[in-house]
Amino acid sequence: MKAISYSRYGGPEVLEYGERPDPKVGPDDVLVKVRAAAVNPVDWKAQAGYLDGMIDAVFPVIPGWDVSGVVVQPGVSVTEFTVGDEVMGYVREDFLSRGTFAEYVAAPVRTLARKPRTVGFEESAALPLAGLTAYQVLHQALTVREGDTLLVHAAAGGVGSMAVQIARHVGCRVIGAVREGGQEPVEELGGEPVVYDEHTFVQQVRSLAPDGVDAAFDTIGGTFLKKTADVLTPEGRLASIADGEVIGLGGRYFWVRPNSEDLAALARLVDEGVLSVRVARSFPLEQAADAQRANQEGGLQGKVVVTVAWPD
């Protein structure tokens, strides 16, 4: 099969397009014919070696955790899917090796759900990691509920925009922190934007929520994580996916995990019109290095995906 892979840690320059062996399909795996795979910051961070102390890399590594495609072979113990099912997945395993930037991926059944019916493969590929992160942080780490005021960082980004929509559906009031120029997308999703400024950030949030916010979802860490702690109510909840220092501030450091039921819930939200997924740019598989560069450069309002062309 054709695939993107790397044989050493590094930047986009280490990615190679070529033939790789077809994946073996274990008893609990599902062989998926890939139609699209999304690029996430964790892909190029893992590729650079930043996760080496946590996850083993079995070189050559095919990058990518997000995917959408069509089932071509269920494993012998799999009853959840049949040939022809259209699926999406957050295909993270306990090692780096057989990722989604390929024509086929053998995905553990626990990482998959049926894709939304109302959107295409590109949008479905852009949903799993970002959507699961937002969904699990809001429901597990922050336990948001109707009437809460929630602060979301990078609210115009992939995870942040999902969090704004999910929280609004729950019945939360959402304050969304953005860079200058990013206010409009947050307003369109029903949030109230504030702009990142080291000198006025706390004042901006307090002007909207004088008594503080009930919960805060940090996606950037650093200086603004500490400022966020200053705008919580006395019982306010804080979670971060970006900075372990959150623990010292009384919050929770959160790492998303694959979950079929949560993925299915996200698909339902998309099909109900509650949750929208934006794809900013699309690249063919052989141009995955360019897709990765686009993701690193940032500034896009939506996800970057790579696609696999198949004859009709």
C-alpha positions as CSV (number, residue, x, y, z in Angstrom):
1,M,0.0,0.0,0.0
2,K,1.0,3.6,-0.4
3,A,1.7,5.4,2.8
4,I,3.6,8.3,4.4
5,S,6.2,7.3,7.0
6,Y,9.4,8.4,8.8
7,S,12.4,6.4,9.9
8,R,13.9,8.9,12.3
9,Y,12.6,11.8,14.4
10,G,12.4,15.2,12.8
11,G,10.3,17.8,11.0
12,P,8.3,17.5,7.8
13,E,11.5,16.9,5.9
14,V,11.7,13.3,7.3
15,L,8.4,12.2,5.8
16,E,8.6,9.9,2.9
17,Y,5.9,8.7,0.5
18,G,6.1,5.2,-0.8
19,E,5.2,1.6,-0.4
20,R,4.7,0.0,3.0
21,P,3.4,-3.5,3.8
22,D,-0.3,-4.0,4.1
23,P,-1.3,-4.0,7.8
24,K,-2.1,-7.3,9.5
25,V,-5.7,-7.4,10.9
26,G,-5.7,-8.7,14.5
27,P,-8.8,-10.3,16.1
28,D,-10.0,-7.0,17.6
29,D,-9.0,-4.9,14.6
30,V,-10.9,-3.5,11.7
31,L,-9.2,-3.0,8.4
32,V,-10.2,0.5,7.1
33,K,-9.8,1.7,3.5
34,V,-8.7,5.3,4.3
35,R,-10.5,8.1,2.6
36,A,-9.2,11.0,4.8
37,A,-7.0,11.6,7.8
38,A,-6.7,14.8,9.8
39,V,-3.4,16.5,10.8
40,N,-3.1,17.3,14.5
41,P,-0.3,19.1,16.4
42,V,0.4,15.9,18.3
43,D,1.3,14.2,15.0
44,W,4.3,16.5,14.3
45,K,5.2,16.7,18.0
46,A,5.4,12.9,18.2
47,Q,7.3,12.9,15.0
48,A,9.8,15.4,16.5
49,G,10.4,13.0,19.4
50,Y,8.6,15.0,22.1
51,L,6.6,11.9,23.2
52,D,9.6,9.6,23.3
53,G,9.6,9.3,27.1
54,M,5.9,8.2,27.0
55,I,5.4,6.2,23.8
56,D,7.7,3.8,22.0
57,A,8.3,4.4,18.3
58,V,8.6,1.3,16.1
59,F,10.3,2.7,13.0
60,P,9.4,3.2,10.3
61,V,6.4,5.1,11.7
62,I,3.3,5.9,9.7
63,P,1.9,9.1,11.4
64,G,-1.7,10.1,12.0
65,W,-4.4,9.2,14.6
66,D,-7.5,10.7,13.0
67,V,-9.2,8.8,10.2
68,S,-12.4,8.2,8.2
69,G,-13.0,5.5,5.7
70,V,-14.7,2.3,4.8
71,V,-14.5,-1.1,6.5
72,V,-13.0,-3.8,4.2
73,Q,-12.3,-6.5,6.7
74,P,-13.4,-6.9,10.4
75,G,-11.2,-8.9,12.6
76,V,-12.4,-12.4,13.6
77,S,-13.8,-11.3,17.0
78,V,-15.4,-8.1,15.7
79,T,-19.2,-7.9,15.6
80,E,-19.7,-4.2,15.7
81,F,-18.9,-3.5,12.0
82,T,-19.3,-5.2,8.7
83,V,-17.8,-4.7,5.2
84,G,-18.9,-1.5,3.7
85,D,-19.6,0.4,6.9
86,E,-18.4,4.0,6.8
87,V,-16.5,4.8,9.9
88,M,-14.3,7.3,11.7
89,G,-11.8,6.9,14.4
90,Y,-9.2,8.2,16.8
91,V,-6.7,5.4,16.2
92,R,-4.2,5.9,19.0
93,E,-2.4,2.8,20.3
94,D,0.3,2.4,22.9
95,F,3.1,2.7,20.4
96,L,3.8,4.7,17.3
97,S,3.9,2.7,14.1
98,R,0.8,2.0,12.1
99,G,-0.9,5.3,11.7
100,T,-3.6,6.7,9.4
101,F,-1.6,8.5,6.7
102,A,-1.9,5.4,4.5
103,E,-4.2,3.7,2.1
104,Y,-5.2,1.2,4.8
105,V,-5.1,1.2,8.6
106,A,-5.8,-1.7,10.9
107,A,-7.7,0.1,13.7
108,P,-8.6,-1.5,17.1
109,V,-12.4,-1.7,17.3
110,R,-12.4,0.4,20.5
111,T,-11.1,3.4,18.4
112,L,-13.9,3.5,15.9
113,A,-17.5,4.5,15.4
114,R,-19.8,5.0,12.4
115,K,-19.1,8.4,10.7
116,P,-21.9,11.0,10.7
117,R,-24.3,10.5,7.9
118,T,-24.7,14.2,7.1
119,V,-21.0,15.1,6.3
120,G,-18.3,13.8,4.1
121,F,-15.2,11.8,4.8
122,E,-13.0,14.9,5.2
123,E,-15.2,16.5,7.9
124,S,-15.5,13.1,9.6
125,A,-11.7,12.7,9.7
126,A,-11.4,16.1,11.3
127,L,-13.8,15.3,14.1
128,P,-12.4,12.4,16.3
129,L,-9.4,13.8,18.2
130,A,-10.5,17.4,18.5
131,G,-14.1,16.4,19.2
132,L,-13.2,13.7,21.8
133,T,-10.9,16.1,23.6
134,A,-13.6,18.7,23.9
135,Y,-16.3,16.2,24.8
136,Q,-14.3,14.3,27.4
137,V,-12.8,17.4,29.1
138,L,-16.3,19.1,29.4
139,H,-18.1,16.0,30.6
140,Q,-15.4,14.1,32.6
141,A,-12.9,16.7,33.8
142,L,-15.1,19.8,34.2
143,T,-18.6,18.2,34.4
144,V,-20.2,21.2,32.9
145,R,-23.9,21.7,33.4
146,E,-26.7,24.0,32.3
147,G,-26.2,27.5,33.6
148,D,-22.5,27.3,34.0
149,T,-20.3,30.1,32.7
150,L,-17.3,28.4,30.9
151,L,-14.1,30.0,29.7
152,V,-12.6,28.3,26.6
153,H,-9.1,29.1,25.4
154,A,-8.2,29.2,21.7
155,A,-11.9,29.2,21.1
156,A,-11.6,29.6,17.3
157,G,-9.3,26.6,17.0
158,G,-10.0,22.9,16.4
159,V,-10.6,21.8,20.0
160,G,-11.8,25.1,21.2
161,S,-14.5,25.6,18.6
162,M,-15.8,22.1,19.4
163,A,-15.9,22.9,23.1
164,V,-17.8,26.1,22.5
165,Q,-20.5,24.2,20.5
166,I,-20.8,21.3,22.9
167,A,-21.0,23.6,25.9
168,R,-23.6,25.8,24.3
169,H,-25.6,22.6,23.6
170,V,-25.4,21.7,27.3
171,G,-26.7,25.1,28.2
172,C,-23.6,26.9,29.3
173,R,-22.7,30.5,28.7
174,V,-19.3,30.5,27.0
175,I,-16.6,33.1,27.0
176,G,-14.0,32.3,24.3
177,A,-10.5,33.6,24.4
178,V,-9.0,34.3,20.9
179,R,-6.2,36.2,19.2
180,E,-7.1,39.6,17.8
181,G,-9.1,39.0,14.6
182,G,-10.6,35.7,15.8
183,Q,-13.7,37.1,17.5
184,E,-16.2,36.5,14.7
185,P,-16.0,32.7,14.5
186,V,-16.6,32.6,18.3
187,E,-19.6,34.9,18.0
188,E,-21.0,32.8,15.2
189,L,-20.9,29.7,17.5
190,G,-22.7,31.6,20.3
191,G,-19.7,32.5,22.4
192,E,-18.6,35.8,23.8
193,P,-15.0,36.6,22.8
194,V,-12.2,38.1,24.8
195,V,-8.8,38.8,23.2
196,Y,-5.4,37.6,24.5
197,D,-3.6,40.5,26.1
198,E,-1.3,40.0,29.1
199,H,-2.3,43.2,30.6
200,T,-6.1,43.2,30.2
201,F,-7.1,39.5,29.9
202,V,-8.3,39.2,33.5
203,Q,-10.1,42.5,33.3
204,Q,-11.9,41.5,30.0
205,V,-13.1,38.2,31.5
206,R,-14.2,39.9,34.8
207,S,-16.1,42.5,32.8
208,L,-18.2,39.7,31.4
209,A,-18.3,37.5,34.5
210,P,-17.8,39.8,37.6
211,D,-18.2,36.9,40.0
212,G,-15.9,34.6,38.0
213,V,-16.3,31.7,35.7
214,D,-17.6,28.3,36.9
215,A,-15.2,26.3,34.7
216,A,-12.3,26.9,32.4
217,F,-10.8,24.8,29.6
218,D,-7.2,25.6,28.9
219,T,-5.6,24.5,25.6
220,I,-2.5,26.8,25.5
221,G,-0.9,26.7,29.0
222,G,1.8,29.2,30.2
223,T,1.0,32.7,31.3
224,F,-2.6,32.6,30.5
225,L,-3.2,29.4,32.4
226,K,-2.1,31.3,35.6
227,K,-4.3,34.2,34.7
228,T,-7.2,31.8,34.2
229,A,-6.9,30.6,37.8
230,D,-7.5,34.2,38.8
231,V,-10.9,34.4,37.1
232,L,-12.5,31.3,38.6
233,T,-15.2,31.4,41.2
234,P,-14.1,30.0,44.6
235,E,-15.5,26.6,43.6
236,G,-14.4,26.9,39.9
237,R,-13.1,23.9,38.0
238,L,-10.0,24.1,35.8
239,A,-8.7,21.6,33.3
240,S,-5.8,21.8,30.8
241,I,-4.7,19.7,27.9
242,A,-1.5,21.7,27.4
243,D,0.3,22.3,30.7
244,G,0.8,20.0,33.7
245,E,1.3,23.1,35.9
246,V,-2.5,23.1,36.1
247,I,-2.3,20.5,38.9
248,G,-0.5,23.0,41.1
249,L,-3.3,25.4,40.5
250,G,-5.9,22.9,41.8
251,G,-7.0,21.8,38.3
252,R,-6.8,18.6,36.3
253,Y,-4.3,17.7,33.5
254,F,-6.2,15.7,30.9
255,W,-5.2,13.4,28.1
256,V,-7.9,12.3,25.6
257,R,-8.5,8.6,25.0
258,P,-10.2,6.6,22.3
259,N,-13.8,5.8,23.1
260,S,-16.4,4.4,20.7
261,E,-19.4,5.5,22.7
262,D,-18.1,9.1,22.9
263,L,-17.3,9.1,19.2
264,A,-20.9,7.9,18.4
265,A,-22.2,10.7,20.6
266,L,-20.2,13.2,18.6
267,A,-21.6,11.8,15.3
268,R,-25.1,12.2,16.6
269,L,-24.4,15.8,17.5
270,V,-23.2,16.4,14.0
271,D,-26.2,14.7,12.4
272,E,-28.5,16.7,14.7
273,G,-27.0,20.0,13.5
274,V,-25.6,20.8,16.9
275,L,-21.9,20.4,16.0
276,S,-20.2,21.6,12.8
277,V,-16.7,20.7,11.6
278,R,-14.6,23.0,9.6
279,V,-12.0,21.8,7.1
280,A,-9.7,24.7,6.2
281,R,-7.3,22.9,3.8
282,S,-7.1,19.6,2.1
283,F,-4.0,17.9,0.6
284,P,-3.5,14.6,-1.2
285,L,-1.7,11.9,0.7
286,E,1.6,12.4,-1.2
287,Q,1.7,16.0,0.0
288,A,1.4,15.2,3.7
289,A,4.5,17.1,4.5
290,D,2.9,20.3,3.1
291,A,-0.2,19.5,5.2
292,Q,1.9,19.2,8.3
293,R,3.6,22.5,7.5
294,A,0.2,24.2,7.2
295,N,-0.8,22.8,10.5
296,Q,2.4,24.0,12.2
297,E,2.0,27.5,10.7
298,G,-1.4,27.8,12.3
299,G,-3.8,30.7,11.7
300,L,-6.4,28.5,9.9
301,Q,-10.0,28.5,11.0
302,G,-10.6,24.8,10.6
303,K,-8.7,21.5,10.3
304,V,-6.1,20.4,7.8
305,V,-6.7,17.0,6.3
306,V,-5.0,14.6,3.8
307,T,-7.1,12.6,1.4
308,V,-6.6,9.3,-0.4
309,A,-7.9,9.1,-3.9
310,W,-9.7,5.8,-4.9
311,P,-11.2,4.9,-8.3
312,D,-15.0,4.8,-8.3
